[in-house]
């Protein structure tokens, strides 16, 4: 049985990579406007945000969805 997921753009992409890409593109200020969670508003760091996102599936899902929108937008450009 194969573990490949050719139709899943998140397969093999670590949460840290996703967050770093979003912070690089948007910055924490705009990221906090797009996703209203405190870890992006109050003294944000990648490390503290990752800790929060790993514990809160609902927040991680929002971050992953924003990442998917970003990569789709970049593919069209």
VODREN-187849 format. One record per atom (N, C-alpha, C): residue in three letters; x, z, y. Coordinates in Angstrom, 2 decimals. Layout:
{residuo = Ala | X = X | Z = Z | Y = Y}
...
***
This chain:
{residuo = Unk | X = 0.84 | Z = 0.00 | Y = -1.18}
{residuo = Unk | X = 0.00 | Z = 0.00 | Y = 0.00}
{residuo = Unk | X = 0.89 | Z = 0.00 | Y = 1.25}
{residuo = Unk | X = 0.53 | Z = -0.76 | Y = 2.22}
{residuo = Unk | X = 1.32 | Z = -0.92 | Y = 3.43}
{residuo = Unk | X = 0.82 | Z = 0.01 | Y = 4.53}
{residuo = Unk | X = 1.76 | Z = 0.55 | Y = 5.32}
{residuo = Unk | X = 1.40 | Z = 1.41 | Y = 6.43}
{residuo = Unk | X = 1.28 | Z = 0.64 | Y = 7.74}
{residuo = Unk | X = 1.47 | Z = -0.65 | Y = 7.70}
{residuo = Unk | X = 1.42 | Z = -1.45 | Y = 8.93}
{residuo = Unk | X = 0.01 | Z = -1.50 | Y = 9.49}
{residuo = Unk | X = -0.05 | Z = -1.50 | Y = 10.79}
{residuo = Unk | X = -1.33 | Z = -1.59 | Y = 11.49}
{residuo = Unk | X = -1.19 | Z = -2.66 | Y = 12.56}
{residuo = Unk | X = -1.23 | Z = -3.93 | Y = 12.19}
{residuo = Unk | X = -0.95 | Z = -5.00 | Y = 13.15}
{residuo = Unk | X = -1.94 | Z = -5.08 | Y = 14.31}
{residuo = Unk | X = -3.14 | Z = -4.56 | Y = 14.14}
{residuo = Unk | X = -4.15 | Z = -4.64 | Y = 15.21}
{residuo = Unk | X = -4.20 | Z = -3.38 | Y = 16.06}
{residuo = Unk | X = -3.31 | Z = -2.43 | Y = 15.82}
{residuo = Unk | X = -3.29 | Z = -1.19 | Y = 16.57}
{residuo = Unk | X = -2.09 | Z = -1.18 | Y = 17.51}
{residuo = Unk | X = -2.29 | Z = -1.42 | Y = 18.80}
{residuo = Unk | X = -1.16 | Z = -1.48 | Y = 19.74}
{residuo = Unk | X = -0.47 | Z = -0.14 | Y = 19.94}
{residuo = Unk | X = -1.09 | Z = 0.96 | Y = 19.49}
{residuo = Unk | X = -0.46 | Z = 2.27 | Y = 19.62}
{residuo = Unk | X = 0.40 | Z = 2.63 | Y = 18.41}
{residuo = Unk | X = 0.31 | Z = 1.84 | Y = 17.35}
{residuo = Unk | X = 1.06 | Z = 2.13 | Y = 16.14}
{residuo = Unk | X = 2.57 | Z = 2.08 | Y = 16.42}
{residuo = Unk | X = 3.24 | Z = 3.15 | Y = 16.10}
{residuo = Unk | X = 4.69 | Z = 3.21 | Y = 16.27}
{residuo = Unk | X = 5.14 | Z = 3.59 | Y = 17.67}
{residuo = Unk | X = 4.20 | Z = 3.80 | Y = 18.58}
{residuo = Unk | X = 4.54 | Z = 4.18 | Y = 19.96}
{residuo = Unk | X = 4.34 | Z = 5.68 | Y = 20.09}
{residuo = Unk | X = 5.38 | Z = 6.38 | Y = 20.47}
{residuo = Unk | X = 5.31 | Z = 7.83 | Y = 20.59}
{residuo = Unk | X = 4.60 | Z = 8.22 | Y = 21.88}
{residuo = Unk | X = 3.98 | Z = 9.39 | Y = 21.84}
{residuo = Unk | X = 3.28 | Z = 9.90 | Y = 23.02}
{residuo = Unk | X = 4.23 | Z = 10.02 | Y = 24.20}
{residuo = Unk | X = 5.45 | Z = 10.44 | Y = 23.95}
{residuo = Unk | X = 6.44 | Z = 10.56 | Y = 25.03}
{residuo = Unk | X = 6.70 | Z = 9.21 | Y = 25.69}
{residuo = Unk | X = 6.78 | Z = 8.16 | Y = 24.90}
{residuo = Unk | X = 7.00 | Z = 6.81 | Y = 25.44}
{residuo = Unk | X = 5.80 | Z = 6.38 | Y = 26.29}
{residuo = Unk | X = 4.61 | Z = 6.68 | Y = 25.81}
{residuo = Unk | X = 3.39 | Z = 6.33 | Y = 26.54}
{residuo = Unk | X = 3.37 | Z = 7.03 | Y = 27.89}
{residuo = Unk | X = 3.62 | Z = 8.33 | Y = 27.88}
{residuo = Unk | X = 3.58 | Z = 9.11 | Y = 29.11}
{residuo = Unk | X = 4.67 | Z = 8.67 | Y = 30.08}
{residuo = Unk | X = 5.87 | Z = 8.42 | Y = 29.59}
{residuo = Unk | X = 6.97 | Z = 7.98 | Y = 30.46}
{residuo = Unk | X = 6.64 | Z = 6.64 | Y = 31.12}
{residuo = Unk | X = 6.04 | Z = 5.74 | Y = 30.36}
{residuo = Unk | X = 5.66 | Z = 4.43 | Y = 30.90}
{residuo = Unk | X = 4.60 | Z = 4.59 | Y = 32.00}
{residuo = Unk | X = 3.61 | Z = 5.46 | Y = 31.76}
{residuo = Unk | X = 2.56 | Z = 5.68 | Y = 32.75}
{residuo = Unk | X = 3.11 | Z = 6.34 | Y = 34.01}
{residuo = Unk | X = 3.99 | Z = 7.32 | Y = 33.84}
{residuo = Unk | X = 4.58 | Z = 7.99 | Y = 35.00}
{residuo = Unk | X = 5.45 | Z = 7.01 | Y = 35.78}
{residuo = Unk | X = 6.18 | Z = 6.17 | Y = 35.07}
{residuo = Unk | X = 7.02 | Z = 5.17 | Y = 35.72}
{residuo = Unk | X = 6.17 | Z = 4.19 | Y = 36.53}
{residuo = Unk | X = 5.05 | Z = 3.79 | Y = 35.97}
{residuo = Unk | X = 4.19 | Z = 2.79 | Y = 36.62}
{residuo = Unk | X = 3.36 | Z = 3.40 | Y = 37.76}
{residuo = Unk | X = 2.72 | Z = 4.54 | Y = 37.48}
{residuo = Unk | X = 1.78 | Z = 5.12 | Y = 38.44}
{residuo = Unk | X = 2.36 | Z = 6.28 | Y = 39.24}
{residuo = Unk | X = 3.24 | Z = 7.06 | Y = 38.64}
{residuo = Unk | X = 3.68 | Z = 8.32 | Y = 39.24}
{residuo = Unk | X = 2.64 | Z = 9.39 | Y = 38.94}
{residuo = Unk | X = 3.05 | Z = 10.65 | Y = 39.02}
{residuo = Unk | X = 2.14 | Z = 11.74 | Y = 38.67}
{residuo = Unk | X = 0.95 | Z = 11.83 | Y = 39.62}
{residuo = Unk | X = 1.15 | Z = 11.53 | Y = 40.90}
{residuo = Unk | X = 0.05 | Z = 11.65 | Y = 41.86}
{residuo = Unk | X = -1.09 | Z = 10.70 | Y = 41.52}
{residuo = Unk | X = -0.78 | Z = 9.44 | Y = 41.33}
{residuo = Unk | X = -1.83 | Z = 8.47 | Y = 40.99}
{residuo = Unk | X = -2.37 | Z = 8.72 | Y = 39.58}
{residuo = Unk | X = -1.50 | Z = 9.16 | Y = 38.69}
{residuo = Unk | X = -1.94 | Z = 9.46 | Y = 37.33}
{residuo = Unk | X = -2.99 | Z = 10.58 | Y = 37.35}
{residuo = Unk | X = -2.78 | Z = 11.58 | Y = 38.20}
{residuo = Unk | X = -3.75 | Z = 12.68 | Y = 38.29}
{residuo = Unk | X = -5.07 | Z = 12.21 | Y = 38.90}
{residuo = Unk | X = -5.03 | Z = 11.15 | Y = 39.70}
{residuo = Unk | X = -6.28 | Z = 10.60 | Y = 40.24}
{residuo = Unk | X = -7.02 | Z = 9.80 | Y = 39.18}
{residuo = Unk | X = -6.29 | Z = 9.12 | Y = 38.34}
{residuo = Unk | X = -6.90 | Z = 8.30 | Y = 37.29}
{residuo = Unk | X = -7.39 | Z = 9.15 | Y = 36.12}
{residuo = Unk | X = -6.63 | Z = 10.20 | Y = 35.80}
{residuo = Unk | X = -7.00 | Z = 11.11 | Y = 34.72}
{residuo = Unk | X = -6.99 | Z = 12.52 | Y = 35.30}
{residuo = Unk | X = -8.15 | Z = 13.09 | Y = 35.47}
{residuo = Unk | X = -8.28 | Z = 14.36 | Y = 36.16}
{residuo = Unk | X = -7.98 | Z = 15.53 | Y = 35.22}
{residuo = Unk | X = -6.69 | Z = 15.77 | Y = 34.97}
{residuo = Unk | X = -6.27 | Z = 16.93 | Y = 34.19}
{residuo = Unk | X = -5.16 | Z = 17.66 | Y = 34.95}
{residuo = Unk | X = -5.18 | Z = 18.96 | Y = 34.84}
{residuo = Unk | X = -4.31 | Z = 19.80 | Y = 35.64}
{residuo = Unk | X = -2.82 | Z = 19.60 | Y = 35.36}
{residuo = Unk | X = -2.45 | Z = 19.21 | Y = 34.16}
{residuo = Unk | X = -1.03 | Z = 19.07 | Y = 33.85}
{residuo = Unk | X = -0.38 | Z = 17.95 | Y = 34.67}
{residuo = Unk | X = -1.19 | Z = 17.07 | Y = 35.26}
{residuo = Unk | X = -0.67 | Z = 16.02 | Y = 36.13}
{residuo = Unk | X = -0.72 | Z = 16.42 | Y = 37.61}
{residuo = Unk | X = -1.39 | Z = 17.53 | Y = 37.92}
{residuo = Unk | X = -1.59 | Z = 17.93 | Y = 39.30}
{residuo = Unk | X = -0.70 | Z = 19.09 | Y = 39.74}
{residuo = Unk | X = -0.54 | Z = 20.07 | Y = 38.88}
{residuo = Unk | X = 0.14 | Z = 21.31 | Y = 39.25}
{residuo = Unk | X = 1.55 | Z = 21.34 | Y = 38.66}
{residuo = Unk | X = 2.56 | Z = 21.10 | Y = 39.50}
{residuo = Unk | X = 3.96 | Z = 21.07 | Y = 39.08}
{residuo = Unk | X = 4.19 | Z = 20.22 | Y = 37.83}
{residuo = Unk | X = 3.81 | Z = 18.95 | Y = 37.89}
{residuo = Unk | X = 3.86 | Z = 18.12 | Y = 36.68}
{residuo = Unk | X = 5.29 | Z = 17.76 | Y = 36.27}
{residuo = Unk | X = 5.52 | Z = 17.82 | Y = 34.98}
{residuo = Unk | X = 6.74 | Z = 17.29 | Y = 34.37}
{residuo = Unk | X = 6.32 | Z = 16.59 | Y = 33.08}
{residuo = Unk | X = 7.17 | Z = 15.71 | Y = 32.61}
{residuo = Unk | X = 6.86 | Z = 15.03 | Y = 31.35}
{residuo = Unk | X = 6.79 | Z = 16.05 | Y = 30.22}
{residuo = Unk | X = 7.73 | Z = 16.99 | Y = 30.21}
{residuo = Unk | X = 7.78 | Z = 17.98 | Y = 29.13}
{residuo = Unk | X = 6.52 | Z = 18.83 | Y = 29.08}
{residuo = Unk | X = 6.09 | Z = 19.38 | Y = 30.23}
{residuo = Unk | X = 4.90 | Z = 20.23 | Y = 30.23}
{residuo = Unk | X = 3.64 | Z = 19.42 | Y = 29.92}
{residuo = Unk | X = 3.60 | Z = 18.19 | Y = 30.39}
{residuo = Unk | X = 2.44 | Z = 17.33 | Y = 30.12}
{residuo = Unk | X = 2.35 | Z = 17.00 | Y = 28.64}
{residuo = Unk | X = 3.49 | Z = 16.72 | Y = 28.01}
{residuo = Unk | X = 3.50 | Z = 16.42 | Y = 26.58}
{residuo = Unk | X = 3.00 | Z = 17.61 | Y = 25.77}
{residuo = Unk | X = 3.43 | Z = 18.79 | Y = 26.15}
{residuo = Unk | X = 3.00 | Z = 20.00 | Y = 25.45}
{residuo = Unk | X = 1.48 | Z = 20.13 | Y = 25.51}
{residuo = Unk | X = 0.91 | Z = 19.90 | Y = 26.68}
{residuo = Unk | X = -0.55 | Z = 19.97 | Y = 26.85}
{residuo = Unk | X = -1.25 | Z = 18.88 | Y = 26.05}
{residuo = Unk | X = -0.76 | Z = 17.65 | Y = 26.18}
{residuo = Unk | X = -1.42 | Z = 16.52 | Y = 25.54}
{residuo = Unk | X = -1.39 | Z = 16.62 | Y = 24.02}
{residuo = Unk | X = -0.35 | Z = 17.22 | Y = 23.48}
{residuo = Unk | X = -0.27 | Z = 17.38 | Y = 22.02}
{residuo = Unk | X = -1.27 | Z = 18.39 | Y = 21.50}
{residuo = Unk | X = -1.69 | Z = 19.32 | Y = 22.35}
{residuo = Unk | X = -2.66 | Z = 20.35 | Y = 21.93}
{residuo = Unk | X = -4.10 | Z = 19.95 | Y = 22.21}
{residuo = Unk | X = -4.31 | Z = 19.00 | Y = 23.11}
{residuo = Unk | X = -5.66 | Z = 18.63 | Y = 23.53}
{residuo = Unk | X = -5.96 | Z = 17.17 | Y = 23.22}
{residuo = Unk | X = -6.58 | Z = 16.92 | Y = 22.07}
{residuo = Unk | X = -6.86 | Z = 15.54 | Y = 21.66}
{residuo = Unk | X = -7.68 | Z = 14.74 | Y = 22.68}
{residuo = Unk | X = -8.61 | Z = 15.38 | Y = 23.37}
{residuo = Unk | X = -9.43 | Z = 14.68 | Y = 24.35}
{residuo = Unk | X = -8.57 | Z = 14.15 | Y = 25.51}
{residuo = Unk | X = -7.58 | Z = 14.94 | Y = 25.92}
{residuo = Unk | X = -6.70 | Z = 14.51 | Y = 27.00}
{residuo = Unk | X = -5.76 | Z = 13.41 | Y = 26.53}
{residuo = Unk | X = -5.26 | Z = 13.57 | Y = 25.32}
{residuo = Unk | X = -4.38 | Z = 12.54 | Y = 24.75}
{residuo = Unk | X = -5.11 | Z = 11.21 | Y = 24.65}
{residuo = Unk | X = -6.36 | Z = 11.25 | Y = 24.26}
{residuo = Unk | X = -7.15 | Z = 10.02 | Y = 24.15}
{residuo = Unk | X = -7.28 | Z = 9.32 | Y = 25.51}
{residuo = Unk | X = -7.49 | Z = 10.10 | Y = 26.56}
{residuo = Unk | X = -7.58 | Z = 9.51 | Y = 27.91}
{residuo = Unk | X = -6.27 | Z = 8.85 | Y = 28.31}
{residuo = Unk | X = -5.15 | Z = 9.49 | Y = 28.00}
{residuo = Unk | X = -3.84 | Z = 8.94 | Y = 28.32}
{residuo = Unk | X = -3.60 | Z = 7.67 | Y = 27.52}
{residuo = Unk | X = -3.92 | Z = 7.69 | Y = 26.25}
{residuo = Unk | X = -3.75 | Z = 6.50 | Y = 25.41}
{residuo = Unk | X = -4.61 | Z = 5.34 | Y = 25.89}
{residuo = Unk | X = -5.83 | Z = 5.63 | Y = 26.31}
{residuo = Unk | X = -6.72 | Z = 4.57 | Y = 26.81}
{residuo = Unk | X = -6.19 | Z = 3.95 | Y = 28.09}
{residuo = Unk | X = -5.65 | Z = 4.78 | Y = 28.98}
{residuo = Unk | X = -5.06 | Z = 4.25 | Y = 30.21}
{residuo = Unk | X = -3.84 | Z = 3.40 | Y = 29.89}
{residuo = Unk | X = -3.05 | Z = 3.82 | Y = 28.93}
{residuo = Unk | X = -1.88 | Z = 3.06 | Y = 28.50}
{residuo = Unk | X = -2.31 | Z = 1.69 | Y = 27.95}
{residuo = Unk | X = -3.35 | Z = 1.68 | Y = 27.14}
{residuo = Unk | X = -3.84 | Z = 0.42 | Y = 26.58}
{residuo = Unk | X = -4.30 | Z = -0.53 | Y = 27.68}
{residuo = Unk | X = -4.98 | Z = 0.00 | Y = 28.69}
{residuo = Unk | X = -5.40 | Z = -0.83 | Y = 29.83}
{residuo = Unk | X = -4.19 | Z = -1.38 | Y = 30.57}
{residuo = Unk | X = -3.17 | Z = -0.56 | Y = 30.73}
{residuo = Unk | X = -1.96 | Z = -1.00 | Y = 31.42}
{residuo = Unk | X = -1.25 | Z = -2.12 | Y = 30.67}
{residuo = Unk | X = -1.10 | Z = -1.98 | Y = 29.35}
{residuo = Unk | X = -0.38 | Z = -3.03 | Y = 28.62}
{residuo = Unk | X = -1.20 | Z = -4.31 | Y = 28.53}
{residuo = Unk | X = -2.53 | Z = -4.18 | Y = 28.48}
{residuo = Unk | X = -3.37 | Z = -5.38 | Y = 28.50}
{residuo = Unk | X = -3.25 | Z = -6.10 | Y = 29.83}
{residuo = Unk | X = -3.22 | Z = -5.34 | Y = 30.92}
{residuo = Unk | X = -3.08 | Z = -5.90 | Y = 32.25}
{residuo = Unk | X = -1.73 | Z = -6.60 | Y = 32.41}
{residuo = Unk | X = -0.68 | Z = -6.01 | Y = 31.86}
{residuo = Unk | X = 0.65 | Z = -6.59 | Y = 31.95}
{residuo = Unk | X = 0.76 | Z = -7.86 | Y = 31.12}
{residuo = Unk | X = 0.05 | Z = -7.92 | Y = 30.00}
{residuo = Unk | X = 0.08 | Z = -9.13 | Y = 29.17}
{residuo = Unk | X = -0.59 | Z = -10.30 | Y = 29.86}
{residuo = Unk | X = -1.64 | Z = -10.01 | Y = 30.64}
{residuo = Unk | X = -2.36 | Z = -11.06 | Y = 31.35}
{residuo = Unk | X = -1.58 | Z = -11.60 | Y = 32.55}
{residuo = Unk | X = -0.73 | Z = -10.75 | Y = 33.12}
{residuo = Unk | X = 0.02 | Z = -11.14 | Y = 34.33}
{residuo = Unk | X = 1.14 | Z = -12.10 | Y = 34.03}
***
